[in-house]
Amino acid sequence: MRKGLRLRRTHALSGRGNYEMGRARKSKTSKRDKYASFGDMADESDEDADLPKDEAGRRKIKRQYGELLGIRIEKLRGRILNRERINKTIEGIYFICASCMKVCHSLDDGFTEDPANQNNMCGACTKLQAAATAAAATAKESTGGSSRRSTRSTRKRAAAS
């Protein structure tokens, strides 16, 4: 009974046939399950639909860098990840901001380069740092010097009287 279900196939060398079981068709759902992780990328691309093609591509690459590096972002903060040539004159740079620890691109987020490549920052963090430095300088000027000197002078006055 089993022999009746088998299909006869000729052997490539001898010309005689050998018996093999017929093949069952594969369902197409198994292919969909195999690539289920690509469904997440389709959802993310919907967010970038209103952006220009090149900017959406840079966003996708930044997201991939973040996923790839994971916890190592903290170790690599402030460093340049990759340089790319946009055209003959413009160079794009992917880097990790030393302040906010995000993966940034020089064309999208701005770029303040550190000569030692240890403290590269995005434009927003550079502005915040400059504003904080300016605020600290104005606060220092308004008090007329450091708070340490003024404390010493009041102590000396108290001891003298």
Buried (B, 14 or more C-beta within 10 A) or exposed (E): EEEEEEEEEEEEEEEEEEEEEEEEEEEEEEEEEEEEEEEEEEEEEEEBEEEEEEBBEBBBBBBEBBEEBEEEBEEBBBBBBEEBEEEEEEEBBBBBBBBBBBBBBBBBBBBBEBEEEEBBBBBBBBEBBEEEEEEEEEEEEEEEEEEEEEEEEEEEEEEEE
